[in-house]
Amino acid sequence: MGDYSISARVVFDILNPVAPAVENLACHQEQCDMDGVMVKVSRRALDEVLEAINKLAIAAAQDTLSGAVVGTGGTT
């Protein structure tokens, strides 16, 4: 999968449980203004998706840092 070193398994393990929340955000919005710019969404669905995104960011950062430590060759 290109240059990405975070495993697909990690990504799937994080994203699969929040698939219903993603669908809720995408498909169950309530329009709040005439232009459709502001919408209401489920706070719980939003929180679940944001938490998953945060977990992915942490996993990617940890993966990057572990690769950087291994790749330093012992120099400081």
All heavy atoms as a GROMACS GRO file, in nm:
protein
  550
    1MET      N    1   0.081  -0.119   0.000
    1MET     CA    2   0.000   0.000   0.000
    1MET      C    3   0.086   0.125   0.000
    1MET      O    4   0.078   0.208   0.089
    1MET     CB    5  -0.089   0.001   0.125
    1MET     CG    6  -0.230  -0.033   0.098
    1MET     SD    7  -0.329   0.047   0.224
    1MET     CE    8  -0.469  -0.053   0.213
    2GLY      N    9   0.173   0.144  -0.087
    2GLY     CA   10   0.252   0.265  -0.099
    2GLY      C   11   0.350   0.284   0.015
    2GLY      O   12   0.406   0.190   0.068
    3ASP      N   13   0.367   0.411   0.055
    3ASP     CA   14   0.463   0.446   0.159
    3ASP      C   15   0.404   0.441   0.300
    3ASP      O   16   0.472   0.472   0.395
    3ASP     CB   17   0.517   0.587   0.133
    3ASP     CG   18   0.600   0.593   0.007
    3ASP    OD1   19   0.657   0.489  -0.030
    3ASP    OD2   20   0.605   0.700  -0.055
    4TYR      N   21   0.280   0.407   0.314
    4TYR     CA   22   0.218   0.407   0.445
    4TYR      C   23   0.263   0.285   0.524
    4TYR      O   24   0.256   0.173   0.476
    4TYR     CB   25   0.065   0.407   0.432
    4TYR     CG   26   0.013   0.526   0.357
    4TYR    CD1   27  -0.038   0.512   0.230
    4TYR    CD2   28   0.020   0.653   0.412
    4TYR    CE1   29  -0.083   0.621   0.158
    4TYR    CE2   30  -0.025   0.763   0.341
    4TYR     CZ   31  -0.077   0.746   0.215
    4TYR     OH   32  -0.122   0.854   0.145
    5SER      N   33   0.310   0.308   0.647
    5SER     CA   34   0.358   0.196   0.725
    5SER      C   35   0.259   0.152   0.833
    5SER      O   36   0.274   0.045   0.886
    5SER     CB   37   0.493   0.230   0.789
    5SER     OG   38   0.483   0.348   0.865
    6ILE      N   39   0.160   0.235   0.867
    6ILE     CA   40   0.058   0.192   0.962
    6ILE      C   41  -0.020   0.077   0.896
    6ILE      O   42  -0.056   0.084   0.780
    6ILE     CB   43  -0.035   0.307   1.004
    6ILE    CG1   44  -0.126   0.263   1.116
    6ILE    CG2   45  -0.110   0.364   0.889
    6ILE    CD1   46  -0.203   0.376   1.180
    7SER      N   47  -0.040  -0.028   0.971
    7SER     CA   48  -0.102  -0.146   0.910
    7SER      C   49  -0.250  -0.125   0.884
    7SER      O   50  -0.320  -0.056   0.958
    7SER     CB   51  -0.081  -0.268   0.999
    7SER     OG   52  -0.168  -0.265   1.109
    8ALA      N   53  -0.296  -0.185   0.778
    8ALA     CA   54  -0.438  -0.179   0.742
    8ALA      C   55  -0.522  -0.240   0.854
    8ALA      O   56  -0.633  -0.195   0.880
    8ALA     CB   57  -0.463  -0.251   0.610
    9ARG      N   58  -0.468  -0.339   0.920
    9ARG     CA   59  -0.541  -0.405   1.030
    9ARG      C   60  -0.573  -0.304   1.140
    9ARG      O   61  -0.682  -0.303   1.197
    9ARG     CB   62  -0.457  -0.521   1.086
    9ARG     CG   63  -0.527  -0.600   1.190
    9ARG     CD   64  -0.618  -0.703   1.124
    9ARG     NE   65  -0.741  -0.710   1.195
    9ARG     CZ   66  -0.861  -0.720   1.139
    9ARG    NH1   67  -0.874  -0.725   1.010
    9ARG    NH2   68  -0.968  -0.727   1.210
   10VAL      N   69  -0.475  -0.221   1.174
   10VAL     CA   70  -0.495  -0.120   1.278
   10VAL      C   71  -0.604  -0.023   1.236
   10VAL      O   72  -0.694   0.011   1.314
   10VAL     CB   73  -0.364  -0.044   1.307
   10VAL    CG1   74  -0.387   0.077   1.396
   10VAL    CG2   75  -0.261  -0.137   1.370
   11VAL      N   76  -0.600   0.020   1.111
   11VAL     CA   77  -0.700   0.113   1.060
   11VAL      C   78  -0.839   0.050   1.065
   11VAL      O   79  -0.935   0.112   1.114
   11VAL     CB   80  -0.666   0.158   0.916
   11VAL    CG1   81  -0.778   0.242   0.856
   11VAL    CG2   82  -0.534   0.235   0.916
   12PHE      N   83  -0.852  -0.072   1.018
   12PHE     CA   84  -0.982  -0.139   1.019
   12PHE      C   85  -1.032  -0.161   1.162
   12PHE      O   86  -1.151  -0.145   1.189
   12PHE     CB   87  -0.976  -0.272   0.944
   12PHE     CG   88  -0.957  -0.257   0.796
   12PHE    CD1   89  -0.869  -0.339   0.728
   12PHE    CD2   90  -1.025  -0.160   0.724
   12PHE    CE1   91  -0.851  -0.325   0.591
   12PHE    CE2   92  -1.007  -0.146   0.588
   12PHE     CZ   93  -0.920  -0.228   0.521
   13ASP      N   94  -0.943  -0.198   1.252
   13ASP     CA   95  -0.983  -0.220   1.391
   13ASP      C   96  -1.037  -0.093   1.455
   13ASP      O   97  -1.125  -0.099   1.540
   13ASP     CB   98  -0.865  -0.274   1.474
   13ASP     CG   99  -0.834  -0.419   1.444
   13ASP    OD1  100  -0.917  -0.487   1.379
   13ASP    OD2  101  -0.725  -0.465   1.486
   14ILE      N  102  -0.985   0.021   1.414
   14ILE     CA  103  -1.031   0.149   1.469
   14ILE      C  104  -1.159   0.196   1.400
   14ILE      O  105  -1.252   0.244   1.465
   14ILE     CB  106  -0.921   0.256   1.459
   14ILE    CG1  107  -0.804   0.218   1.551
   14ILE    CG2  108  -0.975   0.394   1.493
   14ILE    CD1  109  -0.680   0.305   1.534
   15LEU      N  110  -1.167   0.181   1.268
   15LEU     CA  111  -1.280   0.237   1.193
   15LEU      C  112  -1.405   0.150   1.189
   15LEU      O  113  -1.516   0.204   1.184
   15LEU     CB  114  -1.236   0.271   1.051
   15LEU     CG  115  -1.139   0.387   1.037
   15LEU    CD1  116  -1.107   0.411   0.891
   15LEU    CD2  117  -1.193   0.513   1.101
   16ASN      N  118  -1.390   0.020   1.190
   16ASN     CA  119  -1.508  -0.067   1.179
   16ASN      C  120  -1.614  -0.042   1.287
   16ASN      O  121  -1.732  -0.035   1.255
   16ASN     CB  122  -1.467  -0.215   1.176
   16ASN     CG  123  -1.423  -0.258   1.038
   16ASN    OD1  124  -1.456  -0.195   0.939
   16ASN    ND2  125  -1.346  -0.365   1.032
   17PRO      N  126  -1.574  -0.026   1.413
   17PRO     CA  127  -1.678  -0.004   1.515
   17PRO      C  128  -1.755   0.128   1.499
   17PRO      O  129  -1.867   0.141   1.549
   17PRO     CB  130  -1.600  -0.003   1.647
   17PRO     CG  131  -1.472  -0.072   1.618
   17PRO     CD  132  -1.443  -0.045   1.473
   18VAL      N  133  -1.698   0.226   1.431
   18VAL     CA  134  -1.766   0.356   1.417
   18VAL      C  135  -1.837   0.371   1.284
   18VAL      O  136  -1.891   0.478   1.255
   18VAL     CB  137  -1.669   0.474   1.440
   18VAL    CG1  138  -1.615   0.474   1.580
   18VAL    CG2  139  -1.560   0.479   1.337
   19ALA      N  140  -1.845   0.266   1.204
   19ALA     CA  141  -1.914   0.274   1.075
   19ALA      C  142  -2.059   0.321   1.090
   19ALA      O  143  -2.104   0.406   1.013
   19ALA     CB  144  -1.906   0.142   1.001
   20PRO      N  145  -2.134   0.271   1.189
   20PRO     CA  146  -2.271   0.322   1.206
   20PRO      C  147  -2.275   0.471   1.240
   20PRO      O  148  -2.364   0.543   1.194
   20PRO     CB  149  -2.327   0.239   1.321
   20PRO     CG  150  -2.245   0.115   1.323
   20PRO     CD  151  -2.108   0.158   1.279
   21ALA      N  152  -2.180   0.519   1.316
   21ALA     CA  153  -2.175   0.661   1.350
   21ALA      C  154  -2.145   0.746   1.227
   21ALA      O  155  -2.202   0.853   1.208
   21ALA     CB  156  -2.072   0.687   1.459
   22VAL      N  157  -2.055   0.697   1.142
   22VAL     CA  158  -2.024   0.768   1.017
   22VAL      C  159  -2.148   0.776   0.929
   22VAL      O  160  -2.180   0.882   0.874
   22VAL     CB  161  -1.907   0.700   0.942
   22VAL    CG1  162  -1.887   0.760   0.804
   22VAL    CG2  163  -1.778   0.710   1.023
   23GLU      N  164  -2.220   0.666   0.920
   23GLU     CA  165  -2.343   0.666   0.840
   23GLU      C  166  -2.446   0.762   0.900
   23GLU      O  167  -2.513   0.835   0.828
   23GLU     CB  168  -2.403   0.525   0.834
   23GLU     CG  169  -2.531   0.521   0.752
   23GLU     CD  170  -2.596   0.384   0.746
   23GLU    OE1  171  -2.536   0.286   0.794
   23GLU    OE2  172  -2.706   0.376   0.693
   24ASN      N  173  -2.455   0.764   1.032
   24ASN     CA  174  -2.547   0.854   1.098
   24ASN      C  175  -2.514   0.999   1.064
   24ASN      O  176  -2.603   1.079   1.033
   24ASN     CB  177  -2.542   0.832   1.250
   24ASN     CG  178  -2.645   0.914   1.324
   24ASN    OD1  179  -2.642   1.036   1.320
   24ASN    ND2  180  -2.734   0.846   1.393
   25LEU      N  181  -2.386   1.035   1.070
   25LEU     CA  182  -2.346   1.172   1.038
   25LEU      C  183  -2.376   1.206   0.892
   25LEU      O  184  -2.418   1.317   0.860
   25LEU     CB  185  -2.198   1.193   1.066
   25LEU     CG  186  -2.157   1.196   1.213
   25LEU    CD1  187  -2.005   1.209   1.224
   25LEU    CD2  188  -2.225   1.308   1.287
   26ALA      N  189  -2.354   1.111   0.803
   26ALA     CA  190  -2.372   1.136   0.661
   26ALA      C  191  -2.519   1.140   0.619
   26ALA      O  192  -2.557   1.220   0.533
   26ALA     CB  193  -2.298   1.031   0.580
   27CYS      N  194  -2.600   1.057   0.679
   27CYS     CA  195  -2.736   1.037   0.628
   27CYS      C  196  -2.847   1.094   0.716
   27CYS      O  197  -2.962   1.099   0.672
   27CYS     CB  198  -2.761   0.887   0.609
   27CYS     SG  199  -2.648   0.811   0.493
   28HIS      N  200  -2.818   1.133   0.837
   28HIS     CA  201  -2.924   1.176   0.928
   28HIS      C  202  -2.897   1.317   0.980
   28HIS      O  203  -2.885   1.339   1.101
   28HIS     CB  204  -2.939   1.077   1.044
   28HIS     CG  205  -2.971   0.939   0.999
   28HIS    ND1  206  -3.097   0.903   0.956
   28HIS    CD2  207  -2.894   0.830   0.986
   28HIS    CE1  208  -3.095   0.775   0.920
   28HIS    NE2  209  -2.974   0.728   0.937
   29GLN      N  210  -2.887   1.411   0.888
   29GLN     CA  211  -2.866   1.549   0.924
   29GLN      C  212  -2.999   1.624   0.917
   29GLN      O  213  -3.082   1.594   0.832
   29GLN     CB  214  -2.767   1.615   0.828
   29GLN     CG  215  -2.632   1.549   0.825
   29GLN     CD  216  -2.542   1.609   0.719
   29GLN    OE1  217  -2.576   1.706   0.653
   29GLN    NE2  218  -2.426   1.548   0.702
   30GLU      N  219  -3.015   1.719   1.006
   30GLU     CA  220  -3.135   1.802   1.006
   30GLU      C  221  -3.093   1.945   0.971
   30GLU      O  222  -3.006   2.002   1.037
   30GLU     CB  223  -3.201   1.798   1.143
   30GLU     CG  224  -3.330   1.876   1.152
   30GLU     CD  225  -3.391   1.868   1.291
   30GLU    OE1  226  -3.370   1.767   1.361
   30GLU    OE2  227  -3.458   1.966   1.328
   31GLN      N  228  -3.153   2.000   0.869
   31GLN     CA  229  -3.118   2.134   0.824
   31GLN      C  230  -3.158   2.237   0.928
   31GLN      O  231  -3.269   2.234   0.982
   31GLN     CB  232  -3.186   2.164   0.691
   31GLN     CG  233  -3.142   2.293   0.627
   31GLN     CD  234  -3.194   2.308   0.485
   31GLN    OE1  235  -3.219   2.209   0.418
   31GLN    NE2  236  -3.211   2.431   0.442
   32CYS      N  237  -3.068   2.332   0.957
   32CYS     CA  238  -3.094   2.434   1.059
   32CYS      C  239  -3.114   2.574   1.000
   32CYS      O  240  -3.162   2.662   1.070
   32CYS     CB  241  -2.978   2.441   1.157
   32CYS     SG  242  -2.962   2.295   1.258
   33ASP      N  243  -3.074   2.597   0.878
   33ASP     CA  244  -3.090   2.729   0.818
   33ASP      C  245  -3.139   2.714   0.674
   33ASP      O  246  -3.142   2.605   0.618
   33ASP     CB  247  -2.960   2.810   0.824
   33ASP     CG  248  -2.847   2.749   0.743
   33ASP    OD1  249  -2.863   2.638   0.691
   33ASP    OD2  250  -2.742   2.814   0.732
   34MET      N  251  -3.180   2.824   0.618
   34MET     CA  252  -3.239   2.823   0.483
   34MET      C  253  -3.140   2.777   0.376
   34MET      O  254  -3.178   2.716   0.278
   34MET     CB  255  -3.291   2.963   0.447
   34MET     CG  256  -3.408   3.009   0.533
   34MET     SD  257  -3.553   2.905   0.512
   34MET     CE  258  -3.603   2.951   0.348
   35ASP      N  259  -3.012   2.807   0.396
   35ASP     CA  260  -2.910   2.773   0.296
   35ASP      C  261  -2.860   2.629   0.310
   35ASP      O  262  -2.791   2.579   0.221
   35ASP     CB  263  -2.790   2.867   0.308
   35ASP     CG  264  -2.828   3.011   0.279
   35ASP    OD1  265  -2.915   3.033   0.193
   35ASP    OD2  266  -2.770   3.101   0.343
   36GLY      N  267  -2.889   2.564   0.420
   36GLY     CA  268  -2.840   2.428   0.441
   36GLY      C  269  -2.695   2.424   0.483
   36GLY      O  270  -2.631   2.319   0.479
   37VAL      N  271  -2.641   2.538   0.526
   37VAL     CA  272  -2.502   2.544   0.570
   37VAL      C  273  -2.488   2.482   0.710
   37VAL      O  274  -2.394   2.408   0.737
   37VAL     CB  275  -2.451   2.690   0.569
   37VAL    CG1  276  -2.311   2.700   0.628
   37VAL    CG2  277  -2.453   2.745   0.427
   38MET      N  278  -2.582   2.513   0.795
   38MET     CA  279  -2.580   2.460   0.931
   38MET      C  280  -2.674   2.341   0.940
   38MET      O  281  -2.787   2.347   0.894
   38MET     CB  282  -2.621   2.568   1.031
   38MET     CG  283  -2.523   2.683   1.039
   38MET     SD  284  -2.573   2.812   1.154
   38MET     CE  285  -2.587   2.723   1.305
   39VAL      N  286  -2.625   2.233   0.998
   39VAL     CA  287  -2.708   2.114   1.016
   39VAL      C  288  -2.692   2.062   1.158
   39VAL      O  289  -2.591   2.085   1.224
   39VAL     CB  290  -2.670   2.002   0.916
   39VAL    CG1  291  -2.699   2.043   0.774
   39VAL    CG2  292  -2.527   1.959   0.932
   40LYS      N  293  -2.795   1.992   1.205
   40LYS     CA  294  -2.789   1.922   1.333
   40LYS      C  295  -2.748   1.779   1.305
   40LYS      O  296  -2.796   1.717   1.211
   40LYS     CB  297  -2.926   1.922   1.400
   40LYS     CG  298  -2.976   2.057   1.445
   40LYS     CD  299  -3.112   2.040   1.512
   40LYS     CE  300  -3.177   2.171   1.539
   40LYS     NZ  301  -3.312   2.153   1.598
   41VAL      N  302  -2.659   1.728   1.388
   41VAL     CA  303  -2.620   1.588   1.381
   41VAL      C  304  -2.618   1.532   1.522
   41VAL      O  305  -2.618   1.606   1.620
   41VAL     CB  306  -2.481   1.568   1.314
   41VAL    CG1  307  -2.483   1.611   1.169
   41VAL    CG2  308  -2.372   1.640   1.390
   42SER      N  309  -2.612   1.402   1.532
   42SER     CA  310  -2.605   1.336   1.662
   42SER      C  311  -2.471   1.367   1.729
   42SER      O  312  -2.365   1.345   1.672
   42SER     CB  313  -2.619   1.185   1.643
   42SER     OG  314  -2.574   1.116   1.757
   43ARG      N  315  -2.478   1.420   1.851
   43ARG     CA  316  -2.355   1.449   1.927
   43ARG      C  317  -2.279   1.319   1.954
   43ARG      O  318  -2.157   1.315   1.947
   43ARG     CB  319  -2.387   1.518   2.058
   43ARG     CG  320  -2.262   1.553   2.139
   43ARG     CD  321  -2.296   1.628   2.265
   43ARG     NE  322  -2.369   1.750   2.240
   43ARG     CZ  323  -2.313   1.869   2.210
   43ARG    NH1  324  -2.183   1.878   2.201
   43ARG    NH2  325  -2.388   1.976   2.190
   44ARG      N  326  -2.351   1.212   1.982
   44ARG     CA  327  -2.286   1.084   2.010
   44ARG      C  328  -2.211   1.033   1.886
   44ARG      O  329  -2.097   0.989   1.895
   44ARG     CB  330  -2.389   0.981   2.055
   44ARG     CG  331  -2.327   0.847   2.086
   44ARG     CD  332  -2.428   0.750   2.139
   44ARG     NE  333  -2.366   0.620   2.160
   44ARG     CZ  334  -2.432   0.514   2.195
   44ARG    NH1  335  -2.562   0.519   2.216
   44ARG    NH2  336  -2.369   0.400   2.210
   45ALA      N  337  -2.276   1.041   1.770
   45ALA     CA  338  -2.210   0.998   1.647
   45ALA      C  339  -2.087   1.084   1.619
   45ALA      O  340  -1.981   1.032   1.582
   45ALA     CB  341  -2.308   1.006   1.529
   46LEU      N  342  -2.100   1.214   1.639
   46LEU     CA  343  -1.986   1.303   1.617
   46LEU      C  344  -1.872   1.268   1.713
   46LEU      O  345  -1.757   1.258   1.672
   46LEU     CB  346  -2.030   1.448   1.635
   46LEU     CG  347  -1.922   1.554   1.615
   46LEU    CD1  348  -1.866   1.548   1.473
   46LEU    CD2  349  -1.978   1.692   1.644
   47ASP      N  350  -1.903   1.248   1.840
   47ASP     CA  351  -1.801   1.212   1.939
   47ASP      C  352  -1.731   1.081   1.904
   47ASP      O  353  -1.609   1.070   1.916
   47ASP     CB  354  -1.862   1.203   2.079
   47ASP     CG  355  -1.898   1.339   2.136
   47ASP    OD1  356  -1.852   1.442   2.084
   47ASP    OD2  357  -1.975   1.341   2.235
   48GLU      N  358  -1.809   0.981   1.859
   48GLU     CA  359  -1.749   0.851   1.825
   48GLU      C  360  -1.654   0.864   1.705
   48GLU      O  361  -1.545   0.805   1.705
   48GLU     CB  362  -1.858   0.750   1.794
   48GLU     CG  363  -1.935   0.704   1.916
   48GLU     CD  364  -2.048   0.608   1.884
   48GLU    OE1  365  -2.054   0.556   1.771
   48GLU    OE2  366  -2.131   0.584   1.974
   49VAL      N  367  -1.695   0.940   1.605
   49VAL     CA  368  -1.611   0.956   1.486
   49VAL      C  369  -1.486   1.036   1.520
   49VAL      O  370  -1.375   1.001   1.478
   49VAL     CB  371  -1.692   1.021   1.371
   49VAL    CG1  372  -1.601   1.059   1.255
   49VAL    CG2  373  -1.801   0.926   1.324
   50LEU      N  374  -1.501   1.142   1.597
   50LEU     CA  375  -1.384   1.222   1.636
   50LEU      C  376  -1.287   1.140   1.720
   50LEU      O  377  -1.165   1.153   1.704
   50LEU     CB  378  -1.428   1.348   1.711
   50LEU     CG  379  -1.501   1.452   1.627
   50LEU    CD1  380  -1.549   1.566   1.716
   50LEU    CD2  381  -1.413   1.504   1.514
   51GLU      N  382  -1.338   1.055   1.807
   51GLU     CA  383  -1.252   0.968   1.887
   51GLU      C  384  -1.174   0.870   1.798
   51GLU      O  385  -1.056   0.847   1.819
   51GLU     CB  386  -1.334   0.891   1.990
   51GLU     CG  387  -1.250   0.803   2.080
   51GLU     CD  388  -1.333   0.726   2.183
   51GLU    OE1  389  -1.452   0.757   2.200
   51GLU    OE2  390  -1.276   0.635   2.244
   52ALA      N  391  -1.242   0.814   1.698
   52ALA     CA  392  -1.175   0.722   1.605
   52ALA      C  393  -1.066   0.794   1.526
   52ALA      O  394  -0.957   0.739   1.505
   52ALA     CB  395  -1.276   0.658   1.511
   53ILE      N  396  -1.095   0.915   1.482
   53ILE     CA  397  -0.994   0.993   1.408
   53ILE      C  398  -0.875   1.021   1.498
   53ILE      O  399  -0.760   1.010   1.455
   53ILE     CB  400  -1.056   1.124   1.354
   53ILE    CG1  401  -1.156   1.091   1.244
   53ILE    CG2  402  -0.949   1.220   1.305
   53ILE    CD1  403  -1.241   1.208   1.201
   54ASN      N  404  -0.901   1.054   1.624
   54ASN     CA  405  -0.793   1.078   1.718
   54ASN      C  406  -0.708   0.952   1.739
   54ASN      O  407  -0.585   0.959   1.743
   54ASN     CB  408  -0.850   1.127   1.851
   54ASN     CG  409  -0.743   1.179   1.944
   54ASN    OD1  410  -0.650   1.246   1.902
   54ASN    ND2  411  -0.757   1.149   2.071
   55LYS      N  412  -0.774   0.836   1.752
   55LYS     CA  413  -0.701   0.710   1.768
   55LYS      C  414  -0.613   0.681   1.646
   55LYS      O  415  -0.500   0.634   1.660
   55LYS     CB  416  -0.798   0.594   1.789
   55LYS     CG  417  -0.860   0.590   1.926
   55LYS     CD  418  -0.955   0.472   1.938
   55LYS     CE  419  -1.024   0.468   2.071
   55LYS     NZ  420  -1.120   0.356   2.080
   56LEU      N  421  -0.666   0.708   1.526
   56LEU     CA  422  -0.587   0.687   1.405
   56LEU      C  423  -0.467   0.780   1.402
   56LEU      O  424  -0.357   0.739   1.365
   56LEU     CB  425  -0.672   0.711   1.279
   56LEU     CG  426  -0.759   0.597   1.235
   56LEU    CD1  427  -0.848   0.640   1.119
   56LEU    CD2  428  -0.676   0.477   1.195
   57ALA      N  429  -0.486   0.904   1.441
   57ALA     CA  430  -0.376   1.000   1.442
   57ALA      C  431  -0.268   0.956   1.541
   57ALA      O  432  -0.148   0.963   1.510
   57ALA     CB  433  -0.428   1.139   1.478
   58ILE      N  434  -0.309   0.909   1.658
   58ILE     CA  435  -0.213   0.862   1.758
   58ILE      C  436  -0.139   0.739   1.707
   58ILE      O  437  -0.017   0.730   1.719
   58ILE     CB  438  -0.284   0.834   1.892
   58ILE    CG1  439  -0.330   0.965   1.955
   58ILE    CG2  440  -0.193   0.756   1.987
   58ILE    CD1  441  -0.422   0.948   2.074
   59ALA      N  442  -0.213   0.644   1.647
   59ALA     CA  443  -0.149   0.523   1.594
   59ALA      C  444  -0.049   0.558   1.484
   59ALA      O  445   0.062   0.504   1.479
   59ALA     CB  446  -0.255   0.427   1.540
   60ALA      N  447  -0.086   0.651   1.397
   60ALA     CA  448   0.004   0.692   1.289
   60ALA      C  449   0.127   0.762   1.345
   60ALA      O  450   0.240   0.738   1.300
   60ALA     CB  451  -0.069   0.783   1.191
   61ALA      N  452   0.108   0.848   1.446
   61ALA     CA  453   0.221   0.917   1.507
   61ALA      C  454   0.315   0.820   1.577
   61ALA      O  455   0.437   0.830   1.564
   61ALA     CB  456   0.170   1.022   1.606
   62GLN      N  457   0.257   0.724   1.649
   62GLN     CA  458   0.340   0.624   1.716
   62GLN      C  459   0.417   0.541   1.616
   62GLN      O  460   0.535   0.511   1.636
   62GLN     CB  461   0.254   0.534   1.805
   62GLN     CG  462   0.201   0.604   1.927
   62GLN     CD  463   0.102   0.520   2.004
   62GLN    OE1  464   0.040   0.428   1.951
   62GLN    NE2  465   0.083   0.553   2.131
   63ASP      N  466   0.352   0.506   1.504
   63ASP     CA  467   0.417   0.430   1.399
   63ASP      C  468   0.531   0.510   1.338
   63ASP      O  469   0.640   0.458   1.316
   63ASP     CB  470   0.315   0.390   1.294
   63ASP     CG  471   0.370   0.290   1.195
   63ASP    OD1  472   0.418   0.183   1.239
   63ASP    OD2  473   0.367   0.320   1.074
   64THR      N  474   0.507   0.638   1.314
   64THR     CA  475   0.609   0.725   1.257
   64THR      C  476   0.726   0.740   1.353
   64THR      O  477   0.841   0.733   1.312
   64THR     CB  478   0.549   0.864   1.225
   64THR    OG1  479   0.444   0.846   1.131
   64THR    CG2  480   0.653   0.957   1.167
   65LEU      N  481   0.696   0.761   1.482
   65LEU     CA  482   0.802   0.778   1.580
   65LEU      C  483   0.884   0.650   1.598
   65LEU      O  484   1.005   0.656   1.609
   65LEU     CB  485   0.743   0.821   1.714
   65LEU     CG  486   0.691   0.964   1.721
   65LEU    CD1  487   0.624   0.990   1.855
   65LEU    CD2  488   0.802   1.064   1.695
   66SER      N  489   0.816   0.535   1.598
   66SER     CA  490   0.891   0.410   1.612
   66SER      C  491   0.980   0.387   1.491
   66SER      O  492   1.092   0.338   1.503
   66SER     CB  493   0.798   0.292   1.635
   66SER     OG  494   0.721   0.265   1.519
   67GLY      N  495   0.934   0.426   1.373
   67GLY     CA  496   1.016   0.416   1.252
   67GLY      C  497   1.132   0.512   1.256
   67GLY      O  498   1.244   0.481   1.212
   68ALA      N  499   1.111   0.631   1.312
   68ALA     CA  500   1.219   0.729   1.321
   68ALA      C  501   1.325   0.684   1.419
   68ALA      O  502   1.443   0.701   1.395
   68ALA     CB  503   1.161   0.865   1.364
   69VAL      N  504   1.284   0.625   1.530
   69VAL     CA  505   1.380   0.576   1.629
   69VAL      C  506   1.463   0.463   1.570
   69VAL      O  507   1.583   0.460   1.583
   69VAL     CB  508   1.306   0.531   1.758
   69VAL    CG1  509   1.401   0.458   1.851
   69VAL    CG2  510   1.243   0.649   1.826
   70VAL      N  511   1.397   0.370   1.501
   70VAL     CA  512   1.468   0.259   1.439
   70VAL      C  513   1.560   0.309   1.329
   70VAL      O  514   1.670   0.264   1.312
   70VAL     CB  515   1.367   0.155   1.383
   70VAL    CG1  516   1.439   0.050   1.300
   70VAL    CG2  517   1.291   0.090   1.497
   71GLY      N  518   1.514   0.409   1.253
   71GLY     CA  519   1.588   0.459   1.139
   71GLY      C  520   1.702   0.554   1.172
   71GLY      O  521   1.776   0.596   1.084
   72THR      N  522   1.722   0.589   1.299
   72THR     CA  523   1.826   0.686   1.332
   72THR      C  524   1.965   0.626   1.327
   72THR      O  525   2.062   0.699   1.317
   72THR     CB  526   1.803   0.746   1.474
   72THR    OG1  527   1.804   0.640   1.568
   72THR    CG2  528   1.676   0.826   1.479
   73GLY      N  529   1.976   0.496   1.338
   73GLY     CA  530   2.107   0.433   1.332
   73GLY      C  531   2.192   0.461   1.454
   73GLY      O  532   2.314   0.454   1.447
   74GLY      N  533   2.128   0.500   1.565
   74GLY     CA  534   2.200   0.520   1.688
   74GLY      C  535   2.264   0.657   1.702
   74GLY      O  536   2.332   0.685   1.798
   75THR      N  537   2.243   0.746   1.604
   75THR     CA  538   2.299   0.881   1.616
   75THR      C  539   2.202   0.970   1.688
   75THR      O  540   2.083   0.946   1.691
   75THR     CB  541   2.328   0.941   1.476
   75THR    OG1  542   2.207   0.948   1.404
   75THR    CG2  543   2.433   0.860   1.404
   76THR      N  544   2.251   1.076   1.748
   76THR     CA  545   2.164   1.170   1.818
   76THR      C  546   2.165   1.305   1.752
   76THR      O  547   2.252   1.342   1.683
   76THR     CB  548   2.206   1.187   1.966
   76THR    OG1  549   2.343   1.226   1.971
   76THR    CG2  550   2.183   1.059   2.041
   0.00000   0.00000   0.00000
